């Protein structure tokens, strides 16, 4: 969680919000793989998200391993 989670109580913001921290972890995992194993970094820095579109937050909305 991060400090923007405090805005989840606001209906408009809460319906569109995705926590940022899982995407930060995904980016750090890429850097760690590069440093430890020499894995190639992607050509871009985009980590795809799955927008919620007003639905409750679920695991598929987060860049987390299953």
C-alpha positions as CSV (number, residue, x, y, z in Angstrom):
1,X,0.0,0.0,0.0
2,X,1.0,3.6,-0.4
3,X,-0.3,7.0,0.8
4,X,-2.7,7.4,-2.1
5,X,-4.7,4.5,-0.7
6,X,-6.3,7.1,1.5
7,X,-8.3,8.3,-1.5
8,X,-10.1,5.0,-2.0
9,X,-13.0,6.4,0.0
10,X,-13.7,8.9,-2.7
11,X,-16.1,7.2,-5.2
12,X,-14.7,8.5,-8.4
13,X,-11.1,8.0,-7.5
14,X,-11.7,4.6,-5.9
15,X,-13.4,3.2,-9.0
16,X,-10.4,4.0,-11.1
17,X,-7.5,3.4,-8.7
18,X,-4.8,0.7,-9.0
19,X,-2.3,0.4,-6.2
20,X,1.2,1.4,-7.5
21,X,3.4,-0.8,-5.3
22,X,2.9,-4.1,-7.3
23,X,4.1,-2.4,-10.4
24,X,7.1,-1.0,-8.6
25,X,7.9,-4.5,-7.5
26,X,7.6,-5.8,-11.0
27,X,10.1,-3.2,-12.2
28,X,12.5,-4.0,-9.4
29,X,12.2,-7.7,-10.3
30,X,13.4,-6.9,-13.8
31,X,16.4,-5.0,-12.5
32,X,17.3,-7.7,-10.1
33,X,17.1,-10.3,-12.9
34,X,19.4,-8.1,-15.0
35,X,21.9,-7.7,-12.2
36,X,21.9,-11.3,-10.9
37,X,21.5,-13.3,-14.1
38,X,22.3,-10.9,-16.9
39,X,18.8,-11.1,-18.2
40,X,18.0,-8.6,-21.0
41,X,15.9,-5.6,-20.0
42,X,12.8,-5.0,-22.2
43,X,13.0,-2.5,-25.1
44,X,10.5,-0.3,-23.2
45,X,9.8,0.2,-19.5
46,X,6.1,-0.4,-19.8
47,X,4.6,-2.8,-17.3
48,X,1.1,-3.6,-18.5
49,X,-1.8,-3.0,-16.2
50,X,-5.3,-4.4,-16.2
51,X,-7.8,-1.5,-15.7
52,X,-10.6,-2.1,-13.3
53,X,-13.3,-0.2,-15.1
54,X,-15.3,0.3,-11.9
55,X,-15.0,-3.4,-10.8
56,X,-13.6,-4.4,-7.4
57,X,-9.9,-4.7,-7.2
58,X,-8.7,-8.3,-8.0
59,X,-5.4,-10.1,-8.5
60,X,-5.5,-9.8,-12.3
61,X,-5.4,-6.0,-11.8
62,X,-2.0,-6.3,-10.2
63,X,1.4,-7.1,-11.7
64,X,2.0,-9.9,-9.2
65,X,3.0,-13.5,-9.8
66,X,0.3,-16.1,-9.4
